[in-house]
Amino acid sequence: MREIFIFKKIPSLMIPSVLMTACATPSSHTGMGFIRTNHYEGVMVTSNPAGKKRGVACTENFFGLITQGDATVSAAMKDGAITSVSSVDQHYESTLGIYGKTCTIVTGN
């Protein structure tokens, strides 16, 4: 009888943990850390000369419930007053799946 009780309890404990795992975790090609993520990835390099200007645009996610921001290349270009893009990178940050942030970083002139 005790074995049946244990098998009934396991699914009830697993379902909430599976549903809440990495709720506010940004997507990354490298993969995300379970406890903490903080890394950069190169997205694109153009044939334009290296620029001196830098623009950043970010989105944030809280508990997988609220997402806000604009992390588009055009928003980052506007932030840095860039008209000619040299490179695009992304920065990923996440803490325990509670808070996540993705930033697009554009360099150029």
For each residue, the residues with C-beta under 8 A, 3 or more apart:
1: 4 5
2: 5 6
3: 6 7
4: 1 7 8
5: 1 2 8 9
6: 2 3 9 10
7: 3 4 10 11
8: 4 5 11 12
9: 5 6 12 13
10: 6 7 13 14
11: 7 8 14 15
12: 8 9 15 16
13: 9 10 16 17
14: 10 11 17 18
15: 11 12 18 19
16: 12 13 19 20
17: 13 14 20 21
18: 14 15 21
19: 15 16
20: 16 17 23 64 97
21: 17 18 97
22: 25 32 34 64 94 97
23: 20 61 63 64 65 97 98
24: 61 62 63 64 94 97 98 99 100
25: 22 32 37 61 94 97 100
26: 32 37 61 92 93 94 100 101 102
27: 92 102
28: 31 32 37 39 41 92
29: 41
30: 39 41
31: 28
32: 22 25 26 28 37 92 94
33: 36 37 94
34: 22 97
35: 95 96
36: 33 94 95 96
37: 25 26 28 32 33 92 93 94 95
38: 92 93
39: 28 30 91 92
40: 89 90 91 92 105
41: 28 29 30 89 90 92
42: 45 87 88 89
43: 88 89 90 104
44: 85 87 88
45: 42 86 87 88
46: 85 86 87
47:
48: 51 84 85 86 108 109
49: 86 109
50: 86 87 107
51: 48 54 82 84 85 86 107 108 109
52: 109
53: 80 81 82 107 108 109
54: 51 80 105 106 107
55: 75 76 77 78 79 80 81 82 105 106 107
56: 76 79 80 103 104 105 106
57: 69 70 71 72 73 75 76 78 79 103 104 106
58: 69 71 101 102 103 104
59: 67 68 69 70 71 101 102 103
60: 67 68 69 99 100 101
61: 23 24 25 26 64 66 67 99 100 101
62: 24 65 66 67 98 99
63: 23 24 66 98 99
64: 20 22 23 24 61 97
65: 23 62
66: 61 62 63
67: 59 60 61 62
68: 59 60
69: 57 58 59 60
70: 57 59 75
71: 57 58 59 75 76 90 102 103 104
72: 57 75 76 104
73: 57 76 77 85 88 104 106
74: 77 78
75: 55 57 70 71 72 78 79 104
76: 55 56 57 71 72 73 79 80 82 88 104 105 106
77: 55 73 74 80 82 83 85 106 108
78: 55 57 74 75 81
79: 55 56 57 75 76
80: 53 54 55 56 76 77 106 107 108
81: 53 55 78
82: 51 53 55 76 77 85 106 107 108 109
83: 77 108 109
84: 48 51 108 109
85: 44 46 48 51 73 77 82 88 106 107 108
86: 45 46 48 49 50 51 107 108 109
87: 42 44 45 46 50 106 107 108
88: 42 43 44 45 73 76 85 104 105 106
89: 40 41 42 43 104 105
90: 40 41 43 71 102 103 104 105
91: 39 40 101 102 103 105
92: 26 27 28 32 37 38 39 40 41 100 101 102
93: 26 37 38 100 101 102 103
94: 22 24 25 26 32 33 36 37 97 99 100 101
95: 35 36 37 98 99 100
96: 35 36 99
97: 20 21 22 23 24 25 34 64 94 100
98: 23 24 62 63 95
99: 24 60 61 62 63 94 95 96
100: 24 25 26 60 61 92 93 94 95 97
101: 26 58 59 60 61 91 92 93 94
102: 26 27 58 59 71 90 91 92 93
103: 56 57 58 59 71 90 91 93
104: 43 56 57 58 71 72 73 75 76 88 89 90
105: 40 54 55 56 76 88 89 90 91
106: 54 55 56 57 73 76 77 80 82 85 87 88
107: 50 51 53 54 55 80 82 85 86 87
108: 48 51 53 77 80 82 83 84 85 86 87
109: 48 49 51 52 53 82 83 84 86
